[in-house]
Amino acid sequence: QEQLLQSGGGWVQAGGSLRLSCVASGSIVNINFMGWHRQAPGKQRELVARITSGGNTYYADSVKGRFTISGDNAKHTVYLQMNSLKPEDTAVYYCKFGRTYPARDYWGQGTQVTVSS
């Protein structure tokens, strides 16, 4: 069964830290990139951070310097360390694994992150 399983998240006060984890089932192979997206109430889902199989990273401007993405491509695992959290980081966070050929995206089930002021 092809699936991504997320863990982590929860509630934290502003300035605090949380860590998200995402692991893919063994049937998901040849992944080219892993990333995290988030969706706040009433807003579109947005890319937060991404890491390629070559180790290149991308961060949204809103999280640069506060969030760190890391991953183990061989183990199909990706993490998101979130520091100095702000109330505007409150959202449901989704991990996403992608393959460019044949093209296929995989999504995690989502996990709630709530940051109180």
Backbone as JSON Lines, residues from 0, in Angstrom:
{"i":0,"aa":"Q","n":[0.84,-1.18,0.0],"ca":[0.0,0.0,0.0],"c":[0.88,1.24,0.0]}
{"i":1,"aa":"E","n":[0.59,2.16,-0.9],"ca":[1.37,3.38,-0.99],"c":[0.76,4.45,-0.1]}
{"i":2,"aa":"Q","n":[1.5,4.85,0.92],"ca":[0.99,5.89,1.8],"c":[2.12,6.57,2.54]}
{"i":3,"aa":"L","n":[1.85,7.79,2.96],"ca":[2.75,8.56,3.8],"c":[2.12,8.68,5.18]}
{"i":4,"aa":"L","n":[2.91,8.46,6.19],"ca":[2.42,8.55,7.56],"c":[3.13,9.69,8.28]}
{"i":5,"aa":"Q","n":[2.35,10.65,8.75],"ca":[2.88,11.8,9.45],"c":[2.78,11.62,10.97]}
{"i":6,"aa":"S","n":[3.68,12.27,11.68],"ca":[3.6,12.33,13.13],"c":[4.17,13.67,13.58]}
{"i":7,"aa":"G","n":[3.88,14.01,14.82],"ca":[4.32,15.3,15.35],"c":[3.19,16.31,15.3]}
{"i":8,"aa":"G","n":[3.54,17.54,15.47],"ca":[2.53,18.59,15.48],"c":[1.92,18.75,16.86]}
{"i":9,"aa":"G","n":[0.85,19.54,16.92],"ca":[0.18,19.76,18.19],"c":[0.05,21.23,18.49]}
{"i":10,"aa":"W","n":[0.05,21.54,19.78],"ca":[-0.15,22.93,20.25],"c":[1.1,23.42,20.92]}
{"i":11,"aa":"V","n":[1.43,24.69,20.67],"ca":[2.6,25.28,21.3],"c":[2.38,26.79,21.42]}
{"i":12,"aa":"Q","n":[3.01,27.4,22.39],"ca":[2.94,28.85,22.52],"c":[3.91,29.51,21.54]}
{"i":13,"aa":"A","n":[3.62,30.73,21.2],"ca":[4.49,31.48,20.3],"c":[5.92,31.48,20.83]}
{"i":14,"aa":"G","n":[6.86,31.29,19.91],"ca":[8.25,31.2,20.29],"c":[8.73,29.78,20.54]}
{"i":15,"aa":"G","n":[7.8,28.86,20.62],"ca":[8.15,27.48,20.87],"c":[8.56,26.72,19.61]}
{"i":16,"aa":"S","n":[8.78,25.43,19.78],"ca":[9.26,24.58,18.69],"c":[8.43,23.3,18.58]}
{"i":17,"aa":"L","n":[8.35,22.81,17.37],"ca":[7.72,21.52,17.09],"c":[8.49,20.83,15.97]}
{"i":18,"aa":"R","n":[8.36,19.52,15.92],"ca":[9.02,18.75,14.87],"c":[8.0,17.81,14.22]}
{"i":19,"aa":"L","n":[7.95,17.86,12.91],"ca":[7.08,16.99,12.16],"c":[7.92,15.91,11.47]}
{"i":20,"aa":"S","n":[7.34,14.72,11.37],"ca":[8.0,13.62,10.68],"c":[7.04,13.01,9.67]}
{"i":21,"aa":"C","n":[7.62,12.45,8.63],"ca":[6.81,11.81,7.59],"c":[7.61,10.66,7.0]}
{"i":22,"aa":"V","n":[7.01,9.49,6.96],"ca":[7.7,8.33,6.41],"c":[6.8,7.67,5.37]}
{"i":23,"aa":"A","n":[7.42,7.24,4.28],"ca":[6.68,6.61,3.2],"c":[6.73,5.09,3.34]}
{"i":24,"aa":"S","n":[5.67,4.45,2.89],"ca":[5.67,3.0,2.88],"c":[6.7,2.48,1.89]}
{"i":25,"aa":"G","n":[7.09,1.24,2.04],"ca":[8.15,0.69,1.22],"c":[7.83,0.59,-0.25]}
{"i":26,"aa":"S","n":[6.55,0.67,-0.62],"ca":[6.17,0.52,-2.02],"c":[6.36,1.82,-2.81]}
{"i":27,"aa":"I","n":[6.66,2.92,-2.1],"ca":[6.91,4.19,-2.79],"c":[8.4,4.28,-3.06]}
{"i":28,"aa":"V","n":[8.75,4.35,-4.33],"ca":[10.17,4.33,-4.7],"c":[10.5,5.46,-5.68]}
{"i":29,"aa":"N","n":[11.8,5.64,-5.89],"ca":[12.31,6.61,-6.87],"c":[11.77,8.02,-6.64]}
{"i":30,"aa":"I","n":[11.84,8.46,-5.42],"ca":[11.37,9.78,-5.06],"c":[12.42,10.83,-5.44]}
{"i":31,"aa":"N","n":[11.98,11.91,-6.05],"ca":[12.9,12.97,-6.46],"c":[12.91,14.15,-5.48]}
{"i":32,"aa":"F","n":[11.8,14.34,-4.77],"ca":[11.78,15.41,-3.79],"c":[10.78,15.1,-2.69]}
{"i":33,"aa":"M","n":[11.02,15.68,-1.52],"ca":[10.13,15.56,-0.38],"c":[9.89,16.97,0.15]}
{"i":34,"aa":"G","n":[8.7,17.2,0.63],"ca":[8.41,18.56,1.08],"c":[7.27,18.62,2.07]}
{"i":35,"aa":"W","n":[7.07,19.84,2.55],"ca":[5.98,20.13,3.48],"c":[5.16,21.3,2.94]}
{"i":36,"aa":"H","n":[3.87,21.13,2.99],"ca":[2.93,22.18,2.63],"c":[2.05,22.45,3.85]}
{"i":37,"aa":"R","n":[1.36,23.57,3.83],"ca":[0.43,23.85,4.91],"c":[-0.79,24.58,4.36]}
{"i":38,"aa":"Q","n":[-1.88,24.42,5.1],"ca":[-3.11,25.1,4.71],"c":[-3.79,25.65,5.95]}
{"i":39,"aa":"A","n":[-3.91,26.96,6.0],"ca":[-4.6,27.62,7.09],"c":[-6.07,27.77,6.72]}
{"i":40,"aa":"P","n":[-6.94,27.93,7.72],"ca":[-8.37,28.08,7.42],"c":[-8.65,29.24,6.47]}
{"i":41,"aa":"G","n":[-9.39,28.96,5.42],"ca":[-9.75,29.99,4.46],"c":[-8.67,30.36,3.49]}
{"i":42,"aa":"K","n":[-7.55,29.66,3.53],"ca":[-6.43,29.99,2.64],"c":[-6.08,28.79,1.77]}
{"i":43,"aa":"Q","n":[-5.36,29.06,0.69],"ca":[-4.91,27.99,-0.18],"c":[-3.72,27.26,0.44]}
{"i":44,"aa":"R","n":[-3.55,26.02,0.05],"ca":[-2.4,25.25,0.5],"c":[-1.15,25.87,-0.11]}
{"i":45,"aa":"E","n":[-0.1,26.0,0.7],"ca":[1.13,26.62,0.23],"c":[2.33,25.74,0.57]}
{"i":46,"aa":"L","n":[3.35,25.86,-0.28],"ca":[4.6,25.15,-0.05],"c":[5.38,25.84,1.06]}
{"i":47,"aa":"V","n":[5.83,25.06,2.02],"ca":[6.61,25.59,3.14],"c":[8.1,25.33,2.92]}
{"i":48,"aa":"A","n":[8.43,24.1,2.61],"ca":[9.83,23.73,2.42],"c":[9.9,22.47,1.57]}
{"i":49,"aa":"R","n":[11.04,22.33,0.88],"ca":[11.22,21.17,0.01],"c":[12.69,20.8,0.01]}
{"i":50,"aa":"I","n":[12.95,19.51,-0.13],"ca":[14.32,19.02,-0.26],"c":[14.35,18.01,-1.39]}
{"i":51,"aa":"T","n":[15.34,18.14,-2.25],"ca":[15.46,17.22,-3.38],"c":[16.31,16.02,-2.99]}
{"i":52,"aa":"S","n":[16.31,15.04,-3.86],"ca":[17.12,13.85,-3.6],"c":[18.61,14.19,-3.58]}
{"i":53,"aa":"G","n":[18.97,15.31,-4.2],"ca":[20.35,15.76,-4.19],"c":[20.7,16.62,-2.99]}
{"i":54,"aa":"G","n":[19.71,16.88,-2.16],"ca":[19.97,17.64,-0.93],"c":[19.72,19.14,-1.04]}
{"i":55,"aa":"N","n":[19.28,19.6,-2.2],"ca":[18.97,21.02,-2.33],"c":[17.67,21.35,-1.61]}
{"i":56,"aa":"T","n":[17.66,22.49,-0.94],"ca":[16.49,22.87,-0.16],"c":[15.89,24.18,-0.65]}
{"i":57,"aa":"Y","n":[14.61,24.3,-0.38],"ca":[13.87,25.53,-0.68],"c":[12.99,25.82,0.53]}
{"i":58,"aa":"Y","n":[12.9,27.12,0.86],"ca":[12.02,27.54,1.96],"c":[11.18,28.73,1.5]}
{"i":59,"aa":"A","n":[9.95,28.74,1.93],"ca":[9.13,29.92,1.73],"c":[9.72,31.06,2.54]}
{"i":60,"aa":"D","n":[9.59,32.28,2.04],"ca":[10.17,33.43,2.73],"c":[9.67,33.54,4.17]}
{"i":61,"aa":"S","n":[8.43,33.17,4.39],"ca":[7.82,33.33,5.71],"c":[8.43,32.42,6.77]}
{"i":62,"aa":"V","n":[9.16,31.39,6.37],"ca":[9.72,30.46,7.35],"c":[11.25,30.42,7.33]}
{"i":63,"aa":"K","n":[11.86,31.13,6.42],"ca":[13.33,31.12,6.34],"c":[13.94,31.54,7.65]}
{"i":64,"aa":"G","n":[14.95,30.79,8.07],"ca":[15.65,31.09,9.31],"c":[14.98,30.51,10.54]}
{"i":65,"aa":"R","n":[13.77,30.01,10.4],"ca":[13.04,29.44,11.53],"c":[12.77,27.94,11.37]}
{"i":66,"aa":"F","n":[12.51,27.51,10.14],"ca":[12.21,26.1,9.86],"c":[13.4,25.45,9.17]}
{"i":67,"aa":"T","n":[13.58,24.17,9.43],"ca":[14.64,23.4,8.77],"c":[14.07,22.08,8.29]}
{"i":68,"aa":"I","n":[14.24,21.81,7.01],"ca":[13.81,20.53,6.45],"c":[15.01,19.62,6.32]}
{"i":69,"aa":"S","n":[14.82,18.37,6.63],"ca":[15.88,17.38,6.47],"c":[15.23,16.07,6.06]}
{"i":70,"aa":"G","n":[16.02,15.22,5.45],"ca":[15.43,13.98,5.0],"c":[16.45,12.9,4.75]}
{"i":71,"aa":"D","n":[15.96,11.71,4.69],"ca":[16.77,10.55,4.36],"c":[16.09,9.89,3.17]}
{"i":72,"aa":"N","n":[16.64,10.14,1.99],"ca":[15.99,9.65,0.78],"c":[15.96,8.14,0.74]}
{"i":73,"aa":"A","n":[17.0,7.5,1.24],"ca":[17.05,6.04,1.22],"c":[15.97,5.45,2.11]}
{"i":74,"aa":"K","n":[15.68,6.12,3.21],"ca":[14.66,5.65,4.13],"c":[13.3,6.28,3.86]}
{"i":75,"aa":"H","n":[13.25,7.15,2.84],"ca":[11.99,7.82,2.49],"c":[11.36,8.47,3.71]}
{"i":76,"aa":"T","n":[12.17,9.25,4.4],"ca":[11.71,9.95,5.6],"c":[12.08,11.42,5.48]}
{"i":77,"aa":"V","n":[11.17,12.28,5.88],"ca":[11.44,13.72,5.86],"c":[10.96,14.32,7.18]}
{"i":78,"aa":"Y","n":[11.7,15.34,7.63],"ca":[11.4,16.01,8.89],"c":[11.27,17.51,8.64]}
{"i":79,"aa":"L","n":[10.53,18.15,9.51],"ca":[10.46,19.61,9.51],"c":[10.61,20.08,10.95]}
{"i":80,"aa":"Q","n":[11.74,20.69,11.24],"ca":[11.97,21.29,12.55],"c":[11.5,22.73,12.49]}
{"i":81,"aa":"M","n":[10.57,23.05,13.35],"ca":[9.97,24.39,13.35],"c":[10.31,25.09,14.67]}
{"i":82,"aa":"N","n":[11.08,26.16,14.57],"ca":[11.48,26.94,15.74],"c":[10.88,28.34,15.65]}
{"i":83,"aa":"S","n":[10.89,29.01,16.76],"ca":[10.38,30.39,16.83],"c":[9.0,30.5,16.17]}
{"i":84,"aa":"L","n":[8.15,29.6,16.54],"ca":[6.83,29.54,15.91],"c":[6.0,30.78,16.22]}
{"i":85,"aa":"K","n":[5.19,31.16,15.23],"ca":[4.34,32.33,15.33],"c":[2.88,31.9,15.17]}
{"i":86,"aa":"P","n":[1.96,32.69,15.67],"ca":[0.53,32.34,15.48],"c":[0.16,32.15,14.02]}
{"i":87,"aa":"E","n":[0.8,32.9,13.13],"ca":[0.49,32.77,11.7],"c":[1.0,31.47,11.09]}
{"i":88,"aa":"D","n":[1.75,30.69,11.86],"ca":[2.16,29.36,11.39],"c":[1.07,28.32,11.64]}
{"i":89,"aa":"T","n":[0.02,28.71,12.33],"ca":[-1.08,27.79,12.6],"c":[-1.71,27.32,11.3]}
{"i":90,"aa":"A","n":[-1.76,26.0,11.12],"ca":[-2.29,25.42,9.88],"c":[-2.27,23.9,10.01]}
{"i":91,"aa":"V","n":[-2.87,23.26,9.03],"ca":[-2.69,21.82,8.87],"c":[-1.5,21.63,7.94]}
{"i":92,"aa":"Y","n":[-0.55,20.85,8.39],"ca":[0.68,20.61,7.63],"c":[0.62,19.25,6.95]}
{"i":93,"aa":"Y","n":[0.99,19.23,5.69],"ca":[0.98,18.01,4.89],"c":[2.37,17.74,4.33]}
{"i":94,"aa":"C","n":[2.82,16.5,4.42],"ca":[4.05,16.14,3.72],"c":[3.68,15.68,2.31]}
{"i":95,"aa":"K","n":[4.62,15.84,1.43],"ca":[4.41,15.47,0.02],"c":[5.71,14.9,-0.52]}
{"i":96,"aa":"F","n":[5.59,13.73,-1.15],"ca":[6.71,13.13,-1.85],"c":[6.4,13.19,-3.34]}
{"i":97,"aa":"G","n":[7.4,13.45,-4.15],"ca":[7.16,13.56,-5.57],"c":[8.16,12.79,-6.41]}
{"i":98,"aa":"R","n":[7.66,12.29,-7.52],"ca":[8.49,11.59,-8.49],"c":[8.25,12.25,-9.84]}
{"i":99,"aa":"T","n":[9.34,12.52,-10.56],"ca":[9.19,13.23,-11.82],"c":[8.89,12.3,-12.99]}
{"i":100,"aa":"Y","n":[9.38,11.02,-12.93],"ca":[9.08,10.11,-14.02],"c":[9.0,8.68,-13.51]}
{"i":101,"aa":"P","n":[7.89,8.0,-13.74],"ca":[6.64,8.61,-14.16],"c":[6.1,9.53,-13.07]}
{"i":102,"aa":"A","n":[5.53,10.62,-13.49],"ca":[5.09,11.65,-12.56],"c":[4.04,11.12,-11.58]}
{"i":103,"aa":"R","n":[4.31,11.4,-10.3],"ca":[3.35,10.95,-9.28],"c":[3.64,11.73,-8.0]}
{"i":104,"aa":"D","n":[2.6,12.2,-7.36],"ca":[2.71,12.85,-6.08],"c":[2.01,12.02,-5.01]}
{"i":105,"aa":"Y","n":[2.58,12.02,-3.82],"ca":[2.0,11.33,-2.67],"c":[1.84,12.34,-1.54]}
{"i":106,"aa":"W","n":[0.71,12.27,-0.85],"ca":[0.43,13.21,0.23],"c":[0.21,12.47,1.55]}
{"i":107,"aa":"G","n":[0.68,13.1,2.62],"ca":[0.39,12.6,3.94],"c":[-1.02,12.97,4.36]}
{"i":108,"aa":"Q","n":[-1.43,12.49,5.52],"ca":[-2.8,12.67,5.97],"c":[-3.06,14.05,6.59]}
{"i":109,"aa":"G","n":[-1.99,14.79,6.86],"ca":[-2.14,16.1,7.46],"c":[-2.07,16.02,8.97]}
{"i":110,"aa":"T","n":[-1.48,17.06,9.56],"ca":[-1.4,17.14,11.01],"c":[-1.56,18.6,11.43]}
{"i":111,"aa":"Q","n":[-2.32,18.82,12.47],"ca":[-2.61,20.18,12.91],"c":[-1.47,20.75,13.74]}
{"i":112,"aa":"V","n":[-1.09,21.96,13.42],"ca":[-0.13,22.73,14.22],"c":[-0.85,24.0,14.65]}
{"i":113,"aa":"T","n":[-0.91,24.22,15.95],"ca":[-1.58,25.4,16.49],"c":[-0.59,26.16,17.37]}
{"i":114,"aa":"V","n":[-0.4,27.43,17.06],"ca":[0.5,28.29,17.8],"c":[-0.32,29.4,18.45]}
{"i":115,"aa":"S","n":[-0.28,29.46,19.76],"ca":[-1.07,30.47,20.47],"c":[-0.19,31.65,20.84]}
{"i":116,"aa":"S","n":[-0.8,32.81,20.85],"ca":[-0.05,34.04,21.16],"c":[0.01,34.28,22.66]}
